Amino acid sequence: MTKGWKDQQPIAAQLQEEILEGFLKFYDKRLPKYKLIEQATGVGFYKTIACGWTFGVIGPKGTVTTVSKKCNPLNIRADIIKACRGSIHVEQIMSHKTFKGSEIDHCNKGGFDAIFREFVKNKNLKSMWKYVVNNDPRFKTTAIAGFATFKEPLLTEWKLFHKAHAKLQELTHEEHVHLTRERLGDC
């Protein structure tokens, strides 16, 4: 059985150069990690806690910063939504689970989206985005803190707001899919 290139650590120097060139070409220059990509002296491939793999750029001092191979363009609203979901996932969502495979549904009028829209109403999304943190997917602590979350004081503000406004119910996957379709009028 031949090994895949993921199993060949460290990645060959020529391949590292090609990968870094790809990141420089396709990574959105407005993202904070772009500067780290510019300064990178190498690249590696690392196992994540979710049993996946991620690239990490290696800085001049040997520090590793994970970067997404997807090279998605900057989307401030989507990043804030991910941070909202990640910030409450363990503490407020997972704590409602009582059986394996269940899903937690926001059953308040308008669901999660309504809570999110109310929270960001009259706020500057660009200013909020500065508080978004993408935690390192290689570390177990990320599973608890959230893959994307907020820095303080926005973290506490969001957690309190969500807790005060969310009505949650536990459903099976099938019930959740059916209810979501029903709400969207897609029956």
C-alpha positions in Angstrom: 0.0 0.0 0.0 1.4 3.4 -1.0 1.3 6.3 1.4 -0.7 9.4 0.5 1.1 12.7 0.6 -0.8 13.5 3.9 1.2 10.7 5.5 4.6 12.0 4.3 5.6 14.4 7.1 7.3 16.7 6.7 5.9 17.8 3.4 8.6 17.9 0.7 10.1 21.4 0.3 9.0 21.7 -3.4 5.4 20.8 -2.4 5.5 23.3 0.5 6.5 26.1 -1.9 3.6 25.2 -4.2 1.1 25.1 -1.4 2.3 28.5 -0.1 2.1 29.9 -3.6 -1.5 28.7 -3.8 -2.4 30.3 -0.5 -0.7 33.6 -1.5 -2.7 33.5 -4.8 -6.2 32.4 -3.5 -6.4 33.4 0.2 -8.3 36.6 0.8 -5.8 39.4 1.5 -8.3 41.1 3.9 -8.2 38.2 6.3 -5.8 38.5 9.3 -4.1 35.2 8.5 -2.9 36.5 5.1 0.0 38.3 6.7 1.1 35.1 8.4 0.9 33.3 5.0 3.2 36.0 3.5 5.7 35.5 6.3 5.5 31.7 6.3 8.7 29.7 6.0 7.0 26.4 5.5 3.7 24.5 5.6 2.6 21.3 7.3 -0.5 19.1 7.4 -2.0 18.5 10.9 -4.7 16.3 12.4 -7.7 18.1 13.9 -9.8 17.1 16.9 -12.6 16.3 14.5 -10.5 13.6 12.9 -9.9 15.8 9.8 -6.8 17.5 8.5 -5.8 21.1 8.2 -2.9 23.0 6.8 -0.7 25.0 9.1 1.7 27.7 8.0 5.0 27.8 9.8 6.2 31.2 10.9 9.8 32.4 11.0 10.0 31.5 14.8 8.5 28.0 14.2 4.9 28.9 15.3 2.2 27.1 13.4 -1.1 28.8 12.5 -3.8 26.7 10.9 -5.3 27.9 7.6 -8.3 26.6 5.7 -7.6 25.0 2.4 -10.9 26.4 1.1 -9.5 29.9 0.9 -13.0 31.3 1.4 -13.4 35.1 0.8 -14.1 37.4 3.7 -17.7 37.2 4.8 -18.1 39.2 7.9 -21.7 38.3 8.6 -21.0 34.5 8.2 -18.0 34.8 10.5 -20.1 36.5 13.2 -22.8 33.8 12.8 -20.2 31.1 13.2 -18.9 32.8 16.3 -22.4 33.2 17.7 -23.1 29.5 17.3 -19.6 28.4 18.5 -19.8 30.6 21.6 -22.9 28.9 22.9 -22.5 25.4 21.5 -21.3 23.5 24.6 -22.7 25.6 27.4 -26.2 26.3 26.0 -26.9 23.8 23.3 -25.1 20.6 24.2 -26.2 20.9 27.8 -29.8 20.4 26.6 -29.1 17.0 25.0 -30.5 14.0 26.8 -30.1 11.3 24.2 -27.5 10.3 21.6 -28.0 11.7 18.1 -30.5 14.3 19.2 -30.5 17.8 17.8 -31.4 21.0 19.6 -33.9 23.3 17.8 -34.5 27.0 18.5 -38.3 26.9 18.7 -38.7 30.6 19.5 -40.4 32.6 16.7 -37.9 33.0 13.9 -35.5 30.5 15.4 -31.8 31.2 15.8 -31.9 33.7 12.9 -34.4 36.0 14.8 -32.2 36.0 17.9 -29.1 36.8 15.8 -30.9 39.6 13.9 -32.1 41.1 17.1 -28.6 40.9 18.7 -26.8 42.6 15.8 -29.6 45.2 15.2 -28.0 48.7 15.6 -24.5 47.2 15.8 -21.7 47.7 13.4 -20.8 44.3 11.9 -17.3 45.3 11.0 -16.6 46.4 14.6 -18.1 43.1 15.9 -16.0 41.1 13.5 -12.9 42.3 15.2 -14.0 40.2 18.2 -14.3 37.0 16.2 -11.7 34.3 17.1 -11.1 31.2 15.0 -9.7 28.7 17.5 -7.1 26.2 16.6 -8.9 23.0 15.4 -5.9 20.8 16.6 -6.6 21.4 20.3 -9.2 19.6 22.5 -10.0 23.0 24.2 -11.4 24.2 20.9 -14.2 21.6 21.1 -15.3 23.3 24.4 -14.6 26.9 23.5 -16.0 26.6 20.0 -14.2 26.5 16.6 -15.2 30.1 16.1 -16.1 32.3 19.1 -15.8 35.8 20.4 -13.3 37.7 22.6 -14.6 39.5 25.6 -16.7 41.6 26.2 -18.8 40.5 23.2 -18.6 36.8 24.3 -20.4 37.4 27.6 -22.8 39.9 26.0 -23.8 37.3 23.4 -24.1 34.4 25.8 -26.4 36.4 28.1 -28.5 37.6 25.2 -28.9 34.2 23.7 -29.8 32.6 27.1 -32.4 35.3 27.7 -34.1 34.9 24.2 -33.7 31.3 23.1 -36.3 28.7 23.5 -34.8 25.3 22.9 -36.2 21.9 22.3 -34.6 18.5 21.8 -35.6 16.6 18.7 -34.5 13.6 16.7 -32.7 14.4 13.4 -35.9 13.3 11.4 -38.1 15.6 13.6 -35.7 18.5 13.2 -35.6 18.1 9.4 -39.4 17.8 9.1 -40.0 20.8 11.4 -37.4 22.9 9.5 -39.1 22.1 6.2 -42.5 22.9 7.6 -41.3 26.3 8.9 -39.9 27.1 5.4 -43.1 26.0 3.7 -41.2 23.2 1.9 -43.6 20.3 2.7 
